[in-house]
């Protein structure tokens, strides 16, 4: 109720989204990006795309929440990924659900390539996760580099340093992890919205915790340093630049529902954070479902909450405020009651499995 009351005070300006020329770029007529936080394409005749910047925990614009690409917006989607220097794309919807098209396939099949305007996308491989809940698709994006000149925007370099090749990219920990967990008999009876923080020296050193903790306290490389790197690169008219991205496809998330266990979600978020941390200057994590609000918002909320409990300077997670902050940036984020309850359940499961039981950072040496 409090969220609904506060939401009435938020901005509802969707001027560009409601422009008649952009009507066919929206998958749903009632799920539109807010004007103040919308992503603007820099190298397109029309700068509109149905996507919003979303702040993460202590990090501005850590995410981009987007709708599932349409056939006529796939070019725009890849242009956005390129311009934002994003290296991680998260997909939480199937292409077809309950007989309805939820997202167009915007990538080529494995060992195939496809041209999306001036960006060539090639899918290198597709690897299933240990728990079977998600896939990792490695892709390369290739685009002819442009010559830096005085007319280029001072905020974004013309060409960024290419990331490592797929075979040299730092791999996430592949130690098998048991993704089975107890199914909640009633997810509404989850943990309290205020979760106490454990002292820094009490945190476990598991790869999942380390990935979240490193991402929670590390700031991104400044755009100024990226510009300097760009200026040092010799670029000619025929030079092509190739970047590597990974699409994390969560297979087990039903439309308007939630997974039976949060462990797959937690494992996937840990892998994403580890990859983001491994590459300096990595851009926003692009997250989409079909509409880009329900499953997308839930994923972002869980990541934000986990990083909050891992921050020794923080004392609690206020989920109502987390959701409200998300909706300030994109309307209807975390769309259903079951998704809201799942946020609590996921955080409770993370604390139980990846953090110690004692809350004072000291071991219990009693007999």
C-alpha positions as CSV (number, residue, x, y, z in Angstrom):
1,X,0.0,0.0,0.0
2,X,2.8,2.4,0.9
3,X,4.5,1.8,-2.4
4,X,1.3,2.5,-4.3
5,X,0.8,5.7,-2.4
6,X,4.3,6.9,-3.0
7,X,4.3,5.9,-6.6
8,X,1.5,8.5,-7.3
9,X,4.1,11.2,-6.6
10,X,6.6,9.9,-9.2
11,X,7.2,11.3,-12.7
12,X,5.0,9.9,-15.4
13,X,6.5,11.8,-18.4
14,X,6.7,9.5,-21.4
15,X,6.8,12.1,-24.1
16,X,9.2,10.3,-26.5
17,X,7.6,6.9,-25.9
18,X,4.2,8.2,-26.9
19,X,5.4,10.0,-30.0
20,X,3.5,8.4,-33.0
21,X,6.7,7.6,-34.9
22,X,7.8,5.4,-32.0
23,X,4.6,3.5,-31.5
24,X,5.8,0.4,-33.4
25,X,8.9,0.3,-31.3
26,X,7.0,-0.6,-28.2
27,X,6.1,-4.2,-27.5
28,X,3.3,-3.3,-25.2
29,X,1.4,0.0,-25.3
30,X,1.2,0.3,-21.5
31,X,4.9,-0.5,-20.8
32,X,6.8,2.6,-21.8
33,X,10.1,4.2,-20.6
34,X,10.1,7.3,-18.5
35,X,11.5,10.3,-20.2
36,X,14.0,11.4,-17.6
37,X,15.9,8.0,-17.4
38,X,15.4,6.6,-20.9
39,X,18.4,5.4,-22.9
40,X,19.1,7.5,-25.9
41,X,20.7,6.1,-29.0
42,X,23.6,8.3,-30.1
43,X,24.3,7.1,-33.6
44,X,20.8,6.6,-35.0
45,X,18.4,8.8,-36.9
46,X,15.9,8.2,-34.1
47,X,17.3,8.1,-30.6
48,X,14.3,6.2,-29.1
49,X,14.5,2.7,-27.6
50,X,12.2,1.2,-25.0
51,X,14.8,1.0,-22.2
52,X,15.8,2.9,-19.0
53,X,18.9,3.3,-17.0
54,X,18.6,1.8,-13.5
55,X,20.8,2.5,-10.6
56,X,22.3,-0.4,-8.7
57,X,23.5,-0.5,-5.1
58,X,25.8,2.5,-4.7
59,X,26.4,2.6,-8.4
60,X,24.7,4.9,-10.9
61,X,23.3,3.4,-14.1
62,X,24.6,-0.1,-13.2
63,X,21.7,-1.7,-15.3
64,X,19.6,-1.0,-18.3
65,X,16.1,-2.4,-18.1
66,X,14.7,-3.0,-21.5
67,X,11.8,-4.7,-23.3
68,X,12.4,-7.9,-25.2
69,X,13.5,-6.8,-28.7
70,X,11.1,-6.8,-31.5
71,X,12.0,-7.8,-35.1
72,X,12.1,-4.1,-36.0
73,X,14.1,-3.0,-32.9
74,X,16.9,-5.7,-32.9
75,X,19.2,-3.3,-34.7
76,X,18.6,-0.6,-32.1
77,X,19.1,-3.1,-29.3
78,X,22.6,-4.1,-30.5
79,X,23.5,-0.4,-31.2
80,X,22.6,0.3,-27.6
81,X,24.7,-2.6,-26.3
82,X,27.6,-1.3,-28.4
83,X,27.3,2.4,-27.5
84,X,27.0,1.6,-23.8
85,X,30.0,-0.8,-23.9
86,X,27.9,-3.5,-22.3
87,X,29.5,-6.9,-21.9
88,X,26.6,-8.7,-20.2
89,X,23.0,-9.2,-21.4
90,X,20.5,-10.9,-19.2
91,X,17.4,-12.6,-20.7
92,X,14.7,-13.9,-18.4
93,X,12.0,-14.8,-20.9
94,X,11.5,-17.6,-23.4
95,X,10.8,-16.5,-27.0
96,X,7.4,-18.0,-26.9
97,X,5.3,-18.6,-23.7
98,X,1.8,-20.0,-23.6
99,X,1.6,-19.8,-27.4
100,X,2.4,-16.1,-27.4
101,X,5.5,-14.4,-28.8
102,X,7.3,-12.7,-25.9
103,X,10.6,-11.8,-27.5
104,X,12.0,-12.0,-31.0
105,X,15.2,-13.9,-31.5
106,X,17.7,-11.1,-31.8
107,X,20.9,-13.2,-32.0
108,X,22.1,-15.9,-34.5
109,X,22.3,-19.6,-33.7
110,X,25.6,-21.1,-32.5
111,X,28.4,-20.9,-35.0
112,X,26.4,-18.5,-37.2
113,X,26.6,-14.8,-37.7
114,X,24.0,-12.2,-38.6
115,X,24.2,-8.5,-39.6
116,X,22.2,-6.0,-37.6
117,X,22.6,-2.8,-39.5
118,X,26.4,-2.1,-39.2
119,X,27.0,-4.5,-36.3
120,X,27.8,-8.2,-37.1
121,X,26.8,-10.6,-34.3
122,X,28.3,-14.1,-34.2
123,X,27.4,-16.7,-31.6
124,X,30.5,-18.6,-30.6
125,X,29.2,-21.1,-28.1
126,X,26.4,-21.9,-25.7
127,X,27.2,-23.5,-22.3
128,X,24.7,-24.8,-19.7
129,X,25.1,-23.9,-16.1
130,X,26.0,-26.5,-13.4
131,X,22.5,-26.3,-12.0
132,X,20.8,-26.2,-15.4
133,X,18.8,-23.1,-14.7
134,X,20.5,-20.8,-17.2
135,X,22.7,-20.8,-20.3
136,X,25.7,-18.6,-21.1
137,X,25.9,-17.7,-24.8
138,X,29.2,-16.1,-25.8
139,X,28.9,-13.7,-28.8
140,X,31.2,-11.3,-30.6
141,X,30.1,-8.0,-32.0
142,X,32.1,-6.5,-34.9
143,X,31.7,-3.0,-36.2
144,X,33.8,-0.8,-38.4
145,X,35.6,1.7,-36.1
146,X,35.2,5.4,-36.8
147,X,37.9,8.1,-36.7
148,X,37.8,10.2,-33.6
149,X,37.3,13.8,-34.4
150,X,36.4,17.1,-32.8
151,X,32.7,16.4,-33.4
152,X,32.6,13.3,-31.3
153,X,30.8,13.5,-28.0
154,X,33.3,14.3,-25.2
155,X,31.4,11.9,-22.9
156,X,31.9,8.7,-24.9
157,X,34.9,7.6,-27.0
158,X,34.6,6.7,-30.6
159,X,36.2,3.3,-30.0
160,X,36.9,1.5,-26.8
161,X,39.6,-1.0,-26.2
162,X,38.5,-4.5,-27.2
163,X,37.9,-7.0,-24.5
164,X,39.9,-10.3,-24.3
165,X,39.1,-13.1,-26.7
166,X,36.6,-15.7,-25.4
167,X,39.3,-18.3,-24.7
168,X,41.3,-15.8,-22.5
169,X,38.3,-14.3,-20.7
170,X,38.4,-14.9,-16.9
171,X,36.0,-17.8,-16.2
172,X,33.6,-17.9,-13.4
173,X,34.1,-20.6,-10.8
174,X,32.8,-23.8,-12.3
175,X,32.6,-25.9,-9.1
176,X,29.3,-27.7,-9.1
177,X,26.8,-26.1,-6.9
178,X,23.7,-27.8,-5.5
179,X,20.8,-25.7,-6.8
180,X,18.2,-27.7,-5.0
181,X,16.6,-26.1,-2.1
182,X,13.4,-26.3,-0.1
183,X,10.4,-24.9,-1.9
184,X,8.6,-22.2,0.1
185,X,5.3,-23.4,1.4
186,X,4.3,-19.8,1.6
187,X,6.6,-17.3,0.0
188,X,4.7,-14.4,1.6
189,X,6.0,-15.6,5.0
190,X,9.6,-14.6,4.1
191,X,12.2,-13.0,6.2
192,X,11.8,-9.6,7.7
193,X,12.5,-6.6,5.3
194,X,15.3,-5.6,7.6
195,X,18.2,-8.0,7.4
196,X,21.1,-7.5,9.8
197,X,24.5,-7.2,8.3
198,X,27.4,-9.4,9.3
199,X,30.8,-7.9,10.1
200,X,33.3,-8.0,7.2
201,X,35.5,-10.6,8.7
202,X,32.6,-13.0,9.1
203,X,31.9,-13.2,5.4
204,X,32.7,-16.5,3.7
205,X,35.1,-16.5,0.8
206,X,32.9,-18.4,-1.6
207,X,33.1,-17.2,-5.3
208,X,29.5,-16.1,-5.1
209,X,30.0,-13.8,-2.1
210,X,33.3,-12.5,-3.5
211,X,31.7,-11.6,-6.8
212,X,28.8,-9.7,-5.1
213,X,31.1,-8.0,-2.5
214,X,33.7,-6.9,-5.0
215,X,31.0,-5.4,-7.2
216,X,29.3,-3.7,-4.3
217,X,32.4,-1.7,-3.3
218,X,34.2,-1.1,-6.6
219,X,33.7,2.0,-8.7
220,X,33.8,1.9,-12.5
221,X,36.7,3.2,-14.5
222,X,36.2,6.9,-15.3
223,X,35.0,7.9,-18.7
224,X,38.0,10.2,-18.9
225,X,40.4,7.3,-18.7
226,X,38.5,5.5,-21.4
227,X,38.7,8.5,-23.6
228,X,42.5,8.6,-23.2
229,X,42.7,4.9,-24.1
230,X,40.6,5.6,-27.2
231,X,42.8,8.5,-28.3
232,X,45.9,6.4,-28.1
233,X,44.5,3.8,-30.5
234,X,45.4,4.2,-34.2
235,X,42.1,4.0,-36.1
236,X,41.7,4.1,-39.9
237,X,38.6,4.0,-42.0
238,X,38.8,0.3,-42.7
239,X,39.6,-0.9,-39.2
240,X,37.1,-3.2,-37.5
241,X,36.6,-3.5,-33.8
242,X,35.4,-6.7,-32.2
243,X,34.0,-7.0,-28.7
244,X,32.9,-10.1,-26.7
245,X,29.6,-10.2,-24.8
246,X,27.9,-12.9,-22.9
247,X,24.1,-13.4,-22.9
248,X,22.8,-15.0,-19.7
249,X,19.6,-16.7,-20.5
250,X,17.6,-17.8,-17.5
251,X,15.4,-20.7,-18.7
252,X,13.3,-21.5,-15.7
253,X,11.3,-18.3,-15.0
254,X,7.6,-18.5,-15.8
255,X,5.8,-15.5,-17.1
256,X,4.1,-13.6,-14.2
257,X,5.4,-16.2,-11.8
258,X,8.7,-17.1,-10.0
259,X,11.2,-19.9,-10.1
260,X,10.7,-22.8,-7.6
261,X,14.1,-22.0,-6.2
262,X,16.2,-18.8,-6.0
263,X,19.5,-20.6,-6.2
264,X,19.8,-20.5,-10.0
265,X,19.1,-16.8,-9.9
266,X,21.7,-16.2,-7.2
267,X,24.3,-18.3,-9.1
268,X,23.7,-16.4,-12.3
269,X,24.0,-13.0,-10.6
270,X,27.2,-14.1,-9.1
271,X,28.6,-15.1,-12.5
272,X,27.5,-11.8,-14.0
273,X,29.1,-9.8,-11.2
274,X,32.3,-11.7,-11.5
275,X,32.5,-11.0,-15.2
276,X,31.7,-7.3,-14.8
277,X,34.4,-7.0,-12.2
278,X,37.0,-8.8,-14.4
279,X,36.8,-6.2,-17.1
280,X,37.6,-2.6,-16.4
281,X,35.2,-0.1,-17.9
282,X,32.4,-2.6,-18.5
283,X,29.2,-0.8,-19.3
284,X,25.7,-1.3,-17.8
285,X,24.3,-4.8,-17.5
286,X,21.4,-5.0,-20.0
287,X,18.5,-6.9,-18.5
288,X,15.3,-7.8,-20.3
289,X,12.3,-10.1,-20.1
290,X,9.3,-9.5,-22.4
291,X,8.0,-6.1,-21.1
292,X,11.2,-5.3,-19.2
293,X,9.5,-4.7,-15.8
294,X,8.4,-7.8,-13.9
295,X,11.1,-10.4,-14.1
296,X,13.7,-7.7,-15.0
297,X,12.8,-5.7,-11.9
298,X,12.9,-8.7,-9.7
299,X,16.4,-9.7,-10.9
300,X,17.7,-6.1,-10.3
301,X,16.0,-5.9,-6.9
302,X,17.6,-9.2,-5.7
303,X,21.1,-8.1,-6.9
304,X,20.7,-4.7,-5.1
305,X,19.6,-6.4,-1.9
306,X,22.4,-9.0,-1.8
307,X,25.0,-6.2,-2.2
308,X,23.4,-4.2,0.5
309,X,23.7,-7.1,3.1
310,X,27.3,-7.6,2.0
311,X,28.2,-4.0,2.7
312,X,29.5,-3.7,6.3
313,X,28.4,0.0,6.4
314,X,24.8,-0.9,5.8
315,X,22.4,-2.1,8.4
316,X,19.3,-3.4,6.6
317,X,17.4,-3.9,3.3
318,X,14.2,-2.0,3.0
319,X,12.6,-3.8,0.1
320,X,9.6,-1.4,-0.3
321,X,12.1,1.5,-0.8
322,X,14.2,-0.6,-3.1
323,X,11.1,-1.3,-5.3
324,X,10.1,2.4,-5.2
325,X,13.5,3.5,-6.2
326,X,13.4,1.1,-9.2
327,X,10.0,2.5,-10.2
328,X,11.3,6.0,-10.1
329,X,13.4,4.9,-13.0
330,X,11.1,2.6,-14.9
331,X,7.4,2.1,-14.1
332,X,6.0,-1.2,-12.8
333,X,9.3,-2.7,-11.9
334,X,8.6,-5.9,-9.9
335,X,5.2,-6.4,-11.3
336,X,3.4,-9.0,-9.1
337,X,3.0,-9.9,-5.4
338,X,4.7,-13.3,-6.1
339,X,7.7,-11.5,-7.5
340,X,7.9,-9.2,-4.6
341,X,7.8,-12.2,-2.1
342,X,10.4,-13.9,-4.2
343,X,12.8,-11.1,-3.5
344,X,12.6,-11.8,0.2
345,X,12.9,-15.5,-0.4
346,X,16.0,-15.1,-2.5
347,X,17.7,-12.9,0.0
348,X,16.8,-15.2,2.9
349,X,18.3,-18.2,0.9
350,X,21.5,-16.2,0.1
351,X,22.0,-15.3,3.8
352,X,21.3,-18.8,5.0
353,X,23.6,-20.5,2.5
354,X,26.5,-18.1,1.8
355,X,26.8,-16.2,5.1
356,X,27.6,-17.6,8.6
357,X,24.9,-18.0,11.3
358,X,26.7,-15.9,13.9
359,X,26.0,-12.2,13.6
360,X,29.0,-10.8,15.5
361,X,31.8,-12.0,13.2
362,X,33.2,-14.4,15.8
363,X,33.3,-18.2,15.8
364,X,31.3,-20.1,18.4
365,X,34.0,-22.1,20.2
366,X,31.6,-23.5,22.9
367,X,31.6,-27.3,23.3
